[in-house]
Amino acid sequence: MNNMAGTRPAASPGKAGVPDASRPLDTGAVTKRLQQELMSLMAGGGDGVSAFPAGDSLFDWVGTISGAEGTAYEGCTFRLSLKFTSEYPFKPPTVRFETACFHPNVDTYGNICLDILKDKWSAAYSVKTILQSIQSLLADPNVDSPLNVHAAKLWGVNDAEYRALVQKTYNQPRAS
């Protein structure tokens, strides 16, 4: 079979017609989208969020979010990992806090409970949208859907203890 230059053959079916997961799909469109998003992020800074590839792969990024002024997170800069699949932007990336974060919607492993990273995802969202949504979530958590029940119980009830735990957690390593 003769392939055209620049195209990758489709994944060959494995057992019972199931695609072989070890063979990558055509990621040209995903790569182009991620490159465009990277350029957009580089061009428009100054809003407390940033992201860039962690190494040579466009599918593994590092993001940063600055805590908003006037919140318990002011002065904190959080590092996040963003992992994209060949189904991006039709499936959201996996996003986790790498910096320890005491928050009702973040567990001790850095997992984030945010609807746009799950069932409310849209291909129209971008890396910048994701980071800005997480930044907004820091200031305005959804205490009705907590991953950290202790943080949810303190939120809006004991501001001094909440702020102290934000700082204590921020200054220690995150659980692996």
N, C-alpha and C positions, 0 to 999 in steps of 0.2 A: 504494500500500500504506500502511496506516495503522499507525504504530508506537505502542505504549503509552508514556506518559511515563516517562522514566527508563531506558528500555532502548535499547540500541544495536543496529542491524541487524547481522547476521552478516557477516563478510567475504565479499565477492563473489568467486566463482571467477574466476581468471584463465585463462590458456591451459590447455587440456586439463583443466579442472576443478580446477586447483591454486589454493588460496586466494591472494588478492592480499596479499603481505607488507607492502605499504605502508599497508594499512588496519588499524588496531588492533583487537584482539579485545576482547570485553567484559571489562574489567579490574576491575569492581566488587568481585568477591569477593577478588581479589588486593589491591586497595587496602584493603579492610576488614581483611584478615589483617595487612597491613603496619602499619596504624594500631594494631591490637591489640598487635602485637609492640613497636611504639614505646612505647606506654603501659606495657607490662610492663617494658621496659628502664628507662624513666624512674622507675617506682615502686620498682624493686629495684636499688639501686646498691651500690657498695662492694666489688665482687668483682674489680676490676681490668679490667673490660671495659665498654665503652659504645658506642653507635651512635646515629646520627640521620641524617635526610635531609640530603644535601649542599646542596640548594637547594629549589626549589619542587616537584620531582618526588619522589614516594615510591619511585620505582624506582631511585634513585641515592643510596646512603648512604655515610657516612664512619664507620668504626669505629676504636676504639682498644683496645689491649691493653697492659697493664703486665706486664713480665717478672716472673715469680714470684721470691719471696725465696729466696736460697740458690742461684740458678742463674746462669749466665753472663749472663743477660738482666736480672738484678735492676737496678733503677734506670732501665731503658729503657722508653719508652712508644712503641709502634709504631702508626702510622696505616695503616689499610687502606681499600680501596674495595670496596664491595659493590654489584653491579649485578644487579637483578632483572628477569626477563622476565614476560610475561603468563602464563607457565606455572607460576610460583611458586604454591604450595609443592610442586608435583609435579616440578619441575626445580629444582636448586640454583641459587643466585645465582653469578655469577662474582666471586670474591674474590681480591684481590691486595694484597700489601704495598706501600704507598706510601713508607714509610720503608725505607731500605736495611737488609737483615737477612742476616747471615751465619748460615746454618743448613743442615743436610743436606737438608731438604725444601723449601727456598725457593731459586729461581734468581735470577740477577742482575736479572731483570725484575720480580721480586716474585710470580711465579707460585708456587702452593703445591701440593705433592703431599700430599693428604689424602683418604683414601678416602671420607669422608662428603661431600666436594664432587664426587665422581665416582660410581662404581658402588655405593657403600654409602649413597647419599642416601635419606632417608625424608621424606615430607611432615610427619611428626611433629616434625622438627627445626625449630628457630627460629633467629633471628639470634643470640640469646644462646648457644644450643647451639653454633653455628658458632664464635663468638668464644672461648668457653671451650675448645672442642676445639683451636683453633689455639694458645691460651695453653698448654694441656697439651702440645701437640706441641713447643713451644719447649723445654720442660723435658725431654721424653722423645721424641727424634726416632726415626723409622723409618730406620735407616741401611741397611736392605736395599733401600730404594726411594729412593735419593737423586736430587735434582735438582742438588745441589752436591756433587760427588764429593770435592773437597778438604775441605770441612767434615765429610763423613762419615768420611774417613780420620783426621781429627784428633780427632773425638768420642771421648772415653773413653781416648785414647792420650796426647795432649799437652794437658792442661787449660789450662796457662798460655798456650800459643800460641793455643788455641781462644778463650779469653776475650779475649785481646788483639785477635784478628781480629773478634770480635763488636763490641768497642768501636770499633775503627778503622772498620769498615763502617757501624756505627750513626751515626757522626759525619760521614759523607760522603753526598753525594746518590746516589740510586738511579739506575741506568741506565734510560733511557726505553724 
